[in-house]
Amino acid sequence: MAPNSNPAPQRPPTPLGERFYFEYHVPGSPITIKLILDTDYPINRPAMGRTILKEKQTLSARLEAHGNAWLAPSDDPYEIDDRRSGLCMIGMKSVHVGGAGDDGSVARLTYRGVHDVLQALWDVMYFQRRSYEAKFAISNGSVLVGNGNMKVGNVPVSVRGQEIASE
């Protein structure tokens, strides 16, 4: 990926805002996400819609052509910003990249899982007009497979080392 040539929007200092917690199961999928929304940092709604829809189209074409698979190492973390504007960036990262967890489970994201997470973000965030930054945990059935965030500005996968499944 080419580096972002646009300067990242600056975060204005704000008083402590409200945080909202949601859990959403994607219909027809084993994927569930637990979200924490931060109202201190609004996201440009049209940019959110573009980012989600464009990547869902890309993933749908990939799934049709190649079927589902674990994310390739070059795609984990999975990061998107459709116009490289910094107005809405989404990132997801598998819990155990390239191997099994301590309990022997393979806790990794798949391309179908990423597609389903984008559907969840569309349903919970865009469709319900919740245009704020969010952190989320991704479960496939009862197994935590990844973490992610949607934010403004800097590199989206700031979830490294920040587990939210227990929050």
N, C-alpha and C positions, 0 to 999 in steps of 0.2 A: 504494500500500500504506500502511496505517496504521502509525504508528511502534509499535515494540514497547513495550508498557506494562509488561511484566514485567522486573525487573532481570536482567541477564545473570549467570549463575553465575560466581563468581570462580574463577580458576585457582589451584589450590594450588601452592606451589613444590615441585618434585620434583627428585630427582637425575636425571642424564642417563639416559634410558631407552633401550631398544632401538629401532632403526628397521628396518622390514621393507620389502622392495621386491618388488613383484609386477608382472607384465605379464599382462593378460587380454584375450583376443579374445572378443567377444560372439558366440555361435553364431548363424549365419544373418544376420550383419550385417557391414558393413565396419569397424565401430568396434572399436578396441583402446584400452585404457587402461593407462597405466603409473602405478602407485600407490606412494607412500611412506607407510607407516603409522608414527605416532608413539605408542608405548605410554605416554608420559608423560601423555597426556590421553585418558582413557576417555570414551566416549560412551554415554549411556543407550540400551541396546539396544531396548527397546520404542519409544522416540521415533524411533530410526533406522528401524525397520520401518514405523512410521506415516508418517513423512515420505516414504520411498521409495514405498510402496504408494499412498498418496493421490495423489502427483504422477504416478505412472505411470497411474493411472486417469484423471486429468484430461487428460494428454497423449494417451492412447488415444482418448478421446472427441473431442479436438480433431483428431487425425489422421483419424479416421473421418469427421468432418463436413467438414473443409477440405483434407485431404491434407497432404503434407509441403511444407515451405517453409523458407527461411532464417529464423532467429530475427528477429522484428521488432525494430527498434531499442529499443523499450521493454522487450523481454525479454532484451536482451543487455547486461549480464550477467543470467543466469538464476539467480534466487535463491529458495530455498524453505525454509520452516520451518512445517510444517503447523499448529501450534498457537501460533506466535509465542512459544514458551516459552524459546527459546535452548538447549534440550537437545540438538537436532541440527539443524544448519543446513547446507544444501548449496548451493554456488554454482558456476556454470560461466560462462566468458567466452570468446568467439571470439578467435582470434589477430588477425584483421584484420576489425574490425567495419565493415561497410558498403562494403567494397572489396576489391581484390585485393592480394596480398602483393608484395614486391619482385620475385619471380620470375614474376609474372603469375597465380599460382594463387589461387583463391578459397578461402581458409582460414577458413571460417566454420562455425558450428554450425547444424544444422537441428533442427526439433522432433523428428524421428525419431532424430537423433543423441543428443539429450538423453534421450529415452526409453530408448535403448539403453545410455547411460551409467548411467542409474538401474538398468537390469537388471544391468549389470556390478557396480555397488555392492551390489545385493541378493545376487548370487552370491558375490562375493569377501568382502564385509564381513558382511552380516547372516547369510546361510545358513551361512557358515563360522565364525560367532561371533567375528569380529574387530571388537570394538566400540571402536575407537580413532579419533582424528582422522587424517585423511589428506589428502595433496595428490596431484593426479593430472594427467597430460597425456592429451589425447584426440586420437587419430589416426583419420582416415577413410582407410582404405587406407594408403598411405605418406605422406599429408599430415597434418602437425600442424594441427588445426583449433581446438583450444582447451585451456584449462587450468581446473582447478577445485579445490575442496576440500570436505571435510566436517568440520565442527568444532562445538565447543560455544561458546556465548556470543555473541561479537560478529558483525558483518556477515561473511557467509561468503566473499565474494569478496575475499580479501586476496591473491589471486594476481596482482593488477596489478603488473607489473614483476618478477614472480618466475617465471622460466622453469624448469620442472623437467624438460623433455624431455631436457636434456643431463646431468642428474644421474645 
